[in-house]
Amino acid sequence: MKFRTEVTIEQPEWRISPDSRLLFVGSCFATNIGQRFVDNQFQTVVNPFGVMYNPISILHTLRRLYDGSSAFSPDFVFLTLGTNHVYRLRETGEIVDNCEKRPHRLFQEEQLTIAQCADALREGAALLRQVNPDVRIILTVSPIRYAKYGFHGSQLSKATLLLAIDELITRSMSADASTRSLSSLYYFPAYEIVNDELRDYRFYGADMLHPSDQAVEYIWQQMTAHLLSDEARQFLAEWQPIRQALHHQPFLPDSEEYLRFRKQTEERLAAFRKKYPHISI
């Protein structure tokens, strides 16, 4: 008997290697997953200008990052969409990324259409390909629920994002060879995993809106299983015991036993650094 449905994850033609450069831009879900790559010593930049929830704000981050001639050229970019709602400053007509606690009356709330979301993502993908023609772009929709829209409104917002991603990927697949600039797009079903595979409130936090640490960990495990190369998984397997040893809190820090343990850990870390010179620790 099966007591849950498992989401099928499409296996991409590429894999993330131990020395791959990663960029995460998007909702706080992007921060949660991106931080796991940081903690596991991948070369990773996470939301360099803060959390961004809608496709246009994500595009603003990419423009700001690369119009300024950033030296960081990612091999893989994760774009995590949270909502299609935006706030436009009435005085200038500009869509802002952060209201900065200014009075609500200064802004007009709007909802991006499917086409507007797809266009913002398309422009962002084109900008990333100018930086690195071989970049791989992983699109996800955050499973975080937006109660302030009403739960029906939240679902409509997620549906708009999902349809925009589908339109973008479908169009890129049907493009001819001379214009196949978006063929590196890939959709990872984080939203479906939480809503279909982990369909239970025990996988949410105390607010019943954000995925719990356990749910985020499960998605991280699915990512490592499907997106990482064999070498990258071996890299993780070698790093984990070193990481645990570095975070060990001894009862007797001056004991001979702990001093011996610390020396062994330093030796293991030195060997790990020599094998993987890209790590930052």
Summary of the structure (lengths in Angstrom):
residues: 281
radius of gyration: 20.9
end to end distance: 46.4
largest distance: 67.8
contacts: 815
relative contact order: 0.14
helix: 49%
strand: 15%
